[in-house]
Amino acid sequence: MFDPVIAPSGTLLGLLQRGRGDGTLHALTAPRADALAALNHCVLHDPRHDWQVENRSLYYARLYLDLHGELDAIEAHLFDAEDILDTDESRTGLALAVLGHLASYGRRDALELLRRYAATGTGWAWALDELALRDDDAGLRALAAPVLARFATDAEGEAELAAVVRDAFEPRPWRLWADDPRESISTRVRAAQETGCFDRWQRQMRPSGPRPGWSVQAVFEWAQQGIDRGAVLHVPAARCLTAVAGPEDRPQIVEAARNGGDGARCTALRYLADGNDPEALELIEGAVADGSTAVVGAAVDAFERMRSIAAVDRARGWVHRPDPLGAAAGRMLACLGGTRDSDLVLGAIREAVRGEGPDAPTLWTLVDGAGRLGIVCAAPVLRHIYRETASSHLRGRAARALAATDPSFAAGFAVECLWDCEETTREVAARHAETGDARVVDQLRRLAADPAEEAEVQTAVRSRIGPDSTAV
């Protein structure tokens, strides 16, 4: 995607970009113009590091509702001339998702914007998916002609149409159009559906990759071919080895793990680690010492998958290493270690924050481990990660760890977490937030009544609200 610029966590913009509950609370008390300016900036310049896993759209849509925000800025963004030049989904995806939620809340202006953009915009497919969930049949039928007009009627155009129909995330519009009373619409869509089904059948009839009867060497060669063309195949190749390798092949596999080419070495390391081979740990350590970047990554991943007592014991010795294997050892102890390993896990968290900052990928597992082990002394660094990380998923993990380690969580961060952008974080808050704060009771009631809220969150909310609708 791209690397977004995130404002400091103490600013309104920084809070909203992170999706923190405090962002909503601060926006509602800030001057309305300032709050809307910050909100529009977030929606028009997606602040997420990974838009495919982090949630923001419902969070921003709810704030538009609370602020009675106009959609002029979103409209200008969607229909700007840049829409023709920049076709990346990341430019318009968040704005379209926000409009989708607003439409589900009854904002007619949002629904009309989605319809217009589906008819004329470059990212029409995303807008159509949003409408598939929210628009009525009449509204979707009106889009059939402008959508189909995007595809030429020659062979190439029909092939493109068939691919779009086959891969559609939400099939409802296409099914509706296949039964359209206008023959020019229905005939073309049904033909595209049939072509897509035939293409899928053809792919299934022409599988690529290992075949029954392959040798160990053939599997290694297949893995190397993947590396040569930029595909990572050592994981499926290792599964293939499980099917084709016998005890007599072990010396060949061990030798490949020690001195083979990248494809063979990565495959052999994964296979031996998954089988808890007695030489696996030494081979992994050797691969990290002299292997290529691909081999080092495969060796570390293979080690982290191990669940043996020997692997955990080795992790205690490796955790102080200043390399990827040392970081993996810390994550293994976070997942599998006991209370005796609490200091090692805490040290790994502190070292990761000092060396890589509050967004270090290794922190995801380490933070979970701090909560699992109940490391009370980790609360200060967990609070720092919670405040500063730009990842809403990592913040949610920090919130869960704080719930297990920080006695002040219920009256502190848990309150703002009720407004967080991630449903899993809101669920944690619903279970822990102290109800002495009137805002908590009001928000619990709002979440319980909101049809857009996730079922898990509402279940947690109901566990806090009695039959008389008062929080307990």
C-alpha positions as CSV (number, residue, x, y, z in Angstrom):
1,M,0.0,0.0,0.0
2,F,1.8,3.1,1.2
3,D,3.3,4.5,4.5
4,P,0.8,7.0,5.9
5,V,1.9,10.0,7.9
6,I,0.5,9.8,11.4
7,A,0.2,12.9,13.6
8,P,1.3,12.8,17.2
9,S,-0.9,10.8,19.5
10,G,-1.7,13.9,21.6
11,T,-3.4,15.7,18.8
12,L,-7.0,15.3,17.7
13,L,-5.9,14.3,14.2
14,G,-3.5,11.7,15.6
15,L,-6.2,10.2,17.8
16,L,-8.6,10.0,14.9
17,Q,-6.0,8.5,12.6
18,R,-5.3,5.8,15.2
19,G,-9.0,5.1,15.6
20,R,-8.8,5.6,19.4
21,G,-11.9,6.1,21.4
22,D,-10.4,9.2,22.8
23,G,-10.5,10.6,19.2
24,T,-14.3,10.5,19.2
25,L,-14.5,11.9,22.7
26,H,-12.2,14.8,21.9
27,A,-13.9,15.5,18.6
28,L,-17.2,15.9,20.3
29,T,-15.9,18.6,22.6
30,A,-13.7,20.3,20.0
31,P,-14.9,23.1,17.8
32,R,-17.1,21.5,15.2
33,A,-15.2,22.9,12.2
34,D,-11.9,21.6,13.6
35,A,-13.4,18.2,14.3
36,L,-14.8,17.9,10.8
37,A,-11.6,19.0,9.2
38,A,-9.6,16.3,11.1
39,L,-12.3,13.7,10.3
40,N,-12.3,14.5,6.6
41,H,-8.5,14.3,6.5
42,C,-8.6,10.8,7.9
43,V,-11.3,9.6,5.5
44,L,-9.7,11.2,2.4
45,H,-6.1,10.1,3.3
46,D,-6.4,6.6,4.7
47,P,-4.2,6.4,7.8
48,R,-4.1,2.6,8.1
49,H,-0.9,0.7,7.6
50,D,-2.9,-2.3,6.4
51,W,-6.3,-1.3,5.1
52,Q,-7.3,-5.0,4.6
53,V,-7.2,-5.9,8.3
54,E,-7.7,-2.6,10.2
55,N,-11.1,-1.1,10.8
56,R,-11.9,2.6,10.5
57,S,-15.1,3.0,8.4
58,L,-17.7,2.4,11.1
59,Y,-15.7,4.5,13.5
60,Y,-15.6,7.4,11.1
61,A,-19.2,7.0,10.0
62,R,-20.5,7.1,13.6
63,L,-18.5,10.3,14.1
64,Y,-20.0,11.9,11.0
65,L,-23.4,11.1,12.5
66,D,-22.5,12.6,15.9
67,L,-21.2,15.7,14.3
68,H,-24.0,15.9,11.7
69,G,-21.2,16.2,9.2
70,E,-21.7,17.1,5.6
71,L,-20.3,15.0,2.8
72,D,-19.1,17.7,0.5
73,A,-15.5,16.9,1.1
74,I,-16.0,13.2,0.3
75,E,-18.0,14.1,-2.8
76,A,-15.2,16.4,-4.1
77,H,-12.6,13.6,-3.4
78,L,-14.5,10.9,-5.2
79,F,-15.3,12.9,-8.3
80,D,-12.0,14.7,-8.6
81,A,-10.1,14.4,-11.8
82,E,-7.5,12.4,-9.9
83,D,-10.0,9.5,-9.8
84,I,-9.2,8.8,-13.4
85,L,-5.4,8.9,-13.0
86,D,-5.1,7.1,-9.7
87,T,-7.0,3.8,-9.8
88,D,-5.7,2.3,-6.6
89,E,-8.4,1.2,-4.3
90,S,-6.7,2.8,-1.3
91,R,-7.5,6.3,-2.7
92,T,-11.3,5.8,-2.4
93,G,-11.9,2.6,-0.5
94,L,-12.2,4.1,2.9
95,A,-14.5,6.9,1.8
96,L,-16.8,4.4,0.0
97,A,-16.9,2.2,3.1
98,V,-17.8,5.1,5.3
99,L,-20.6,6.1,2.8
100,G,-21.8,2.5,3.0
101,H,-22.2,2.7,6.8
102,L,-23.8,6.1,6.6
103,A,-26.3,4.7,4.1
104,S,-27.2,1.9,6.4
105,Y,-27.9,4.5,9.1
106,G,-30.4,6.2,6.8
107,R,-28.2,9.0,5.3
108,R,-29.9,9.4,1.9
109,D,-27.1,11.7,0.7
110,A,-24.5,8.9,1.3
111,L,-26.7,6.4,-0.7
112,E,-27.0,8.9,-3.6
113,L,-23.2,9.4,-3.6
114,L,-22.6,5.7,-3.8
115,R,-25.0,5.4,-6.7
116,R,-23.4,8.2,-8.6
117,Y,-19.9,6.9,-8.1
118,A,-20.9,3.3,-9.0
119,A,-22.2,4.7,-12.3
120,T,-19.2,6.9,-13.2
121,G,-16.3,6.4,-10.8
122,T,-13.1,4.4,-11.3
123,G,-13.6,2.4,-8.1
124,W,-17.1,1.5,-9.1
125,A,-16.7,-2.1,-8.0
126,W,-16.2,-1.2,-4.4
127,A,-19.2,1.2,-4.5
128,L,-21.3,-1.5,-6.0
129,D,-20.4,-3.9,-3.2
130,E,-21.4,-1.4,-0.7
131,L,-24.8,-0.9,-2.5
132,A,-25.3,-4.6,-2.8
133,L,-25.6,-4.7,1.0
134,R,-27.7,-1.6,1.4
135,D,-29.6,-0.5,-1.7
136,D,-33.0,-1.8,-2.9
137,D,-33.6,-3.7,-6.1
138,A,-34.8,-0.7,-8.0
139,G,-31.6,1.2,-7.2
140,L,-29.4,-1.6,-8.2
141,R,-31.3,-2.2,-11.5
142,A,-30.8,1.4,-12.4
143,L,-27.0,0.8,-12.3
144,A,-27.1,-2.2,-14.7
145,A,-26.8,-0.2,-17.9
146,P,-24.0,2.2,-16.8
147,V,-21.9,-0.7,-15.3
148,L,-22.2,-2.9,-18.3
149,A,-21.4,0.1,-20.6
150,R,-17.9,0.0,-19.1
151,F,-17.2,-3.2,-21.0
152,A,-16.8,-3.4,-24.7
153,T,-19.0,-5.9,-26.6
154,D,-16.0,-7.5,-28.4
155,A,-14.4,-10.7,-27.2
156,E,-11.9,-8.9,-25.0
157,G,-14.6,-6.8,-23.3
158,E,-16.8,-9.8,-22.7
159,A,-13.8,-11.7,-21.2
160,E,-13.2,-8.8,-18.8
161,L,-16.9,-8.7,-17.9
162,A,-16.8,-12.5,-17.2
163,A,-13.8,-12.1,-14.9
164,V,-15.5,-9.3,-12.9
165,V,-18.7,-11.3,-12.5
166,R,-16.8,-14.4,-11.5
167,D,-14.7,-12.5,-8.9
168,A,-17.4,-10.2,-7.5
169,F,-17.2,-9.9,-3.8
170,E,-21.0,-9.3,-3.5
171,P,-22.9,-11.3,-6.2
172,R,-26.3,-9.8,-5.5
173,P,-26.3,-7.1,-8.3
174,W,-25.2,-9.6,-10.9
175,R,-27.8,-12.1,-9.9
176,L,-30.4,-9.4,-10.0
177,W,-29.3,-8.2,-13.4
178,A,-29.3,-11.8,-14.8
179,D,-33.1,-11.7,-14.3
180,D,-33.5,-8.2,-15.6
181,P,-36.5,-7.8,-17.9
182,R,-34.3,-6.0,-20.4
183,E,-33.0,-8.7,-22.6
184,S,-29.8,-6.7,-23.6
185,I,-28.9,-6.7,-19.9
186,S,-29.9,-10.2,-18.8
187,T,-28.5,-12.0,-21.8
188,R,-25.1,-10.4,-21.4
189,V,-24.9,-11.0,-17.6
190,R,-26.0,-14.6,-17.9
191,A,-23.4,-15.3,-20.6
192,A,-20.7,-13.7,-18.4
193,Q,-21.8,-15.9,-15.5
194,E,-21.6,-19.0,-17.6
195,T,-18.2,-18.1,-18.9
196,G,-16.9,-17.5,-15.3
197,C,-18.2,-20.9,-14.2
198,F,-16.4,-22.5,-17.2
199,D,-13.2,-20.7,-16.4
200,R,-13.3,-21.9,-12.8
201,W,-13.9,-25.5,-13.9
202,Q,-11.0,-25.3,-16.4
203,R,-8.6,-24.1,-13.6
204,Q,-9.7,-27.0,-11.4
205,M,-9.1,-29.5,-14.2
206,R,-5.6,-28.2,-14.9
207,P,-3.9,-28.2,-11.4
208,S,-0.3,-27.2,-11.3
209,G,2.3,-28.4,-8.8
210,P,3.3,-31.7,-7.3
211,R,1.8,-35.0,-8.6
212,P,1.6,-38.4,-6.9
213,G,4.8,-40.2,-7.3
214,W,7.1,-37.2,-7.2
215,S,10.5,-37.7,-5.6
216,V,12.0,-35.7,-2.8
217,Q,14.3,-34.1,-5.4
218,A,11.4,-33.1,-7.6
219,V,9.7,-31.4,-4.6
220,F,12.9,-29.4,-4.0
221,E,13.1,-28.4,-7.6
222,W,9.5,-27.2,-7.6
223,A,10.2,-25.1,-4.5
224,Q,13.2,-23.6,-6.3
225,Q,11.2,-22.8,-9.4
226,G,8.8,-20.9,-7.2
227,I,11.7,-18.8,-5.8
228,D,13.0,-18.1,-9.3
229,R,9.7,-16.6,-10.3
230,G,9.1,-14.7,-7.1
231,A,6.7,-17.2,-5.5
232,V,7.1,-18.6,-2.0
233,L,6.4,-22.3,-2.3
234,H,8.5,-23.9,0.5
235,V,5.5,-24.2,2.8
236,P,3.3,-26.3,0.5
237,A,6.5,-28.0,-0.7
238,A,7.2,-29.1,2.9
239,R,3.6,-30.5,3.1
240,C,4.4,-32.4,-0.1
241,L,7.5,-33.9,1.5
242,T,5.3,-35.3,4.2
243,A,3.5,-37.3,1.6
244,V,6.4,-38.4,-0.5
245,A,9.4,-38.8,1.9
246,G,10.2,-41.9,3.8
247,P,12.7,-42.7,6.5
248,E,15.3,-43.5,3.8
249,D,15.1,-39.9,2.5
250,R,16.0,-38.3,5.8
251,P,19.8,-38.0,5.0
252,Q,19.0,-36.2,1.8
253,I,16.6,-33.8,3.5
254,V,19.0,-33.1,6.3
255,E,21.8,-32.3,3.8
256,A,19.4,-30.0,1.9
257,A,18.7,-28.2,5.1
258,R,22.4,-27.7,5.7
259,N,23.8,-27.0,2.3
260,G,21.0,-26.9,-0.3
261,G,19.8,-24.2,-2.6
262,D,17.3,-21.7,-1.2
263,G,14.2,-23.6,-2.3
264,A,15.4,-26.9,-1.1
265,R,16.9,-25.5,2.2
266,C,13.7,-23.6,3.1
267,T,11.6,-26.6,2.3
268,A,13.8,-29.0,4.3
269,L,14.0,-26.8,7.3
270,R,10.2,-26.4,7.5
271,Y,9.7,-30.2,7.1
272,L,12.2,-31.1,9.8
273,A,10.9,-28.5,12.2
274,D,7.3,-29.6,11.7
275,G,8.4,-33.2,12.4
276,N,10.4,-32.2,15.5
277,D,13.5,-33.8,14.0
278,P,16.3,-34.1,16.6
279,E,18.7,-32.1,14.3
280,A,16.1,-29.4,13.4
281,L,17.2,-26.8,16.1
282,E,20.9,-27.0,15.1
283,L,20.1,-26.8,11.4
284,I,17.9,-23.7,12.1
285,E,20.7,-22.0,14.0
286,G,23.1,-22.8,11.2
287,A,20.7,-21.4,8.6
288,V,20.3,-18.1,10.5
289,A,24.1,-17.9,10.7
290,D,25.0,-18.4,7.0
291,G,21.7,-18.4,5.0
292,S,20.3,-15.9,2.5
293,T,17.5,-13.6,3.6
294,A,14.9,-16.1,2.3
295,V,16.5,-18.9,4.2
296,V,16.8,-16.9,7.4
297,G,13.1,-16.0,7.2
298,A,12.1,-19.6,6.6
299,A,14.3,-20.9,9.4
300,V,12.9,-18.4,11.9
301,D,9.3,-19.2,10.8
302,A,10.0,-22.9,11.1
303,F,11.4,-22.4,14.6
304,E,8.4,-20.4,15.8
305,R,6.0,-23.2,14.7
306,M,7.8,-25.8,16.9
307,R,6.0,-26.7,20.1
308,S,8.4,-29.1,21.7
309,I,9.9,-28.8,25.2
310,A,13.3,-28.8,23.6
311,A,12.4,-25.8,21.4
312,V,11.2,-23.8,24.4
313,D,14.4,-24.6,26.3
314,R,16.4,-23.5,23.3
315,A,14.4,-20.3,23.1
316,R,15.5,-19.4,26.7
317,G,19.1,-19.6,25.5
318,W,18.5,-17.7,22.2
319,V,16.2,-14.9,23.5
320,H,19.2,-12.6,24.1
321,R,20.5,-12.9,20.6
322,P,20.4,-9.6,18.7
323,D,19.1,-11.1,15.5
324,P,15.8,-12.5,14.1
325,L,16.3,-15.8,15.9
326,G,16.5,-13.9,19.2
327,A,13.3,-12.0,18.4
328,A,11.6,-15.3,17.5
329,A,12.8,-16.9,20.8
330,G,11.1,-14.0,22.7
331,R,7.8,-14.6,20.8
332,M,8.0,-18.4,21.5
333,L,8.4,-17.7,25.2
334,A,5.5,-15.3,25.0
335,C,3.3,-18.1,23.5
336,L,4.6,-21.2,25.3
337,G,6.7,-20.0,28.2
338,G,5.8,-20.2,31.9
339,T,5.8,-17.7,34.7
340,R,9.6,-18.3,35.0
341,D,9.9,-16.6,31.6
342,S,8.1,-13.4,32.5
343,D,11.3,-11.4,32.9
344,L,12.5,-12.6,29.5
345,V,9.3,-11.7,27.8
346,L,9.2,-8.3,29.5
347,G,12.8,-7.7,28.4
348,A,11.9,-8.6,24.8
349,I,9.0,-6.1,24.8
350,R,11.2,-3.3,26.2
351,E,14.0,-4.1,23.7
352,A,11.5,-4.1,20.8
353,V,10.0,-0.8,21.8
354,R,13.5,0.8,22.2
355,G,14.9,-0.6,19.0
356,E,11.9,-0.5,16.6
357,G,9.3,1.7,18.3
358,P,5.7,1.0,19.3
359,D,4.7,-0.4,15.9
360,A,7.3,-3.2,15.8
361,P,5.6,-6.3,14.3
362,T,7.2,-8.5,16.9
363,L,5.2,-6.7,19.6
364,W,1.9,-8.3,18.5
365,T,2.9,-11.7,19.9
366,L,4.9,-10.3,22.8
367,V,2.0,-8.1,24.0
368,D,-0.3,-11.2,24.0
369,G,2.3,-13.0,26.0
370,A,2.4,-10.3,28.6
371,G,-1.3,-10.7,29.1
372,R,-1.2,-14.5,29.1
373,L,1.5,-14.5,31.7
374,G,0.0,-11.7,33.7
375,I,3.2,-9.7,33.8
376,V,2.1,-6.8,36.1
377,C,5.4,-5.0,35.7
378,A,4.7,-4.8,31.9
379,A,1.8,-2.4,32.5
380,P,3.8,0.9,31.9
381,V,5.2,-0.3,28.6
382,L,1.9,-1.7,27.5
383,R,0.3,1.7,28.2
384,H,3.0,3.3,26.1
385,I,2.3,0.9,23.2
386,Y,-1.5,1.5,23.6
387,R,-1.1,5.3,23.3
388,E,1.5,5.5,20.6
389,T,1.0,2.6,18.1
390,A,-0.6,3.5,14.8
391,S,-1.9,0.0,14.5
392,S,-5.5,-0.4,15.9
393,H,-5.0,-4.2,16.0
394,L,-1.9,-3.9,18.2
395,R,-3.6,-1.3,20.4
396,G,-6.4,-3.8,20.9
397,R,-3.9,-6.5,21.9
398,A,-2.4,-4.0,24.3
399,A,-5.9,-3.3,25.8
400,R,-6.5,-7.0,26.3
401,A,-3.1,-7.4,28.0
402,L,-3.8,-4.3,30.2
403,A,-7.1,-5.9,31.3
404,A,-5.0,-8.8,32.7
405,T,-2.1,-6.8,34.2
406,D,-3.2,-3.2,35.0
407,P,-5.7,-2.7,37.9
408,S,-6.4,0.9,36.6
409,F,-7.5,-0.4,33.2
410,A,-11.2,-0.6,34.1
411,A,-11.5,3.0,35.1
412,G,-9.0,4.3,32.5
413,F,-8.4,3.0,29.0
414,A,-11.3,0.7,29.1
415,V,-13.7,3.7,29.1
416,E,-12.3,5.1,25.9
417,C,-12.1,1.7,24.3
418,L,-15.9,1.6,24.2
419,W,-15.6,4.1,21.2
420,D,-12.6,2.3,19.6
421,C,-12.5,1.5,15.9
422,E,-11.9,-2.2,16.4
423,E,-14.9,-4.4,17.5
424,T,-12.6,-6.7,19.5
425,T,-11.4,-3.8,21.5
426,R,-14.9,-2.5,22.1
427,E,-15.8,-6.0,23.3
428,V,-12.9,-6.0,25.9
429,A,-14.1,-2.6,27.1
430,A,-17.7,-3.7,27.3
431,R,-16.6,-6.5,29.7
432,H,-14.3,-4.4,31.9
433,A,-15.2,-0.6,31.8
434,E,-16.4,0.6,35.2
435,T,-20.0,1.9,35.0
436,G,-19.6,4.6,37.6
437,D,-18.9,7.0,34.6
438,A,-22.2,8.1,33.1
439,R,-20.6,8.0,29.6
440,V,-20.0,4.3,30.0
441,V,-23.6,3.5,30.7
442,D,-24.8,5.7,27.8
443,Q,-22.4,4.1,25.4
444,L,-23.2,0.6,26.5
445,R,-26.9,1.3,25.7
446,R,-26.0,2.8,22.3
447,L,-23.9,-0.2,21.3
448,A,-26.7,-2.6,22.4
449,A,-29.2,-0.8,20.2
450,D,-27.0,-0.2,17.2
451,P,-27.8,-2.7,14.3
452,A,-24.3,-2.0,12.8
453,E,-22.6,-3.3,16.0
454,E,-20.9,-6.7,16.0
455,A,-22.8,-9.5,17.7
456,E,-19.8,-10.3,20.0
457,V,-19.8,-6.7,21.3
458,Q,-23.5,-6.7,21.9
459,T,-23.3,-10.0,23.8
460,A,-20.6,-8.5,26.0
461,V,-22.8,-5.4,26.5
462,R,-25.8,-7.5,27.5
463,S,-23.7,-9.2,30.1
464,R,-23.4,-5.7,31.8
465,I,-27.0,-4.6,31.4
466,G,-29.7,-6.0,33.5
467,P,-33.4,-6.7,32.6
468,D,-34.3,-3.2,33.8
469,S,-31.9,-1.7,31.2
470,T,-29.6,-0.3,33.9
471,A,-25.9,-1.2,33.8
472,V,-24.6,-3.2,36.7
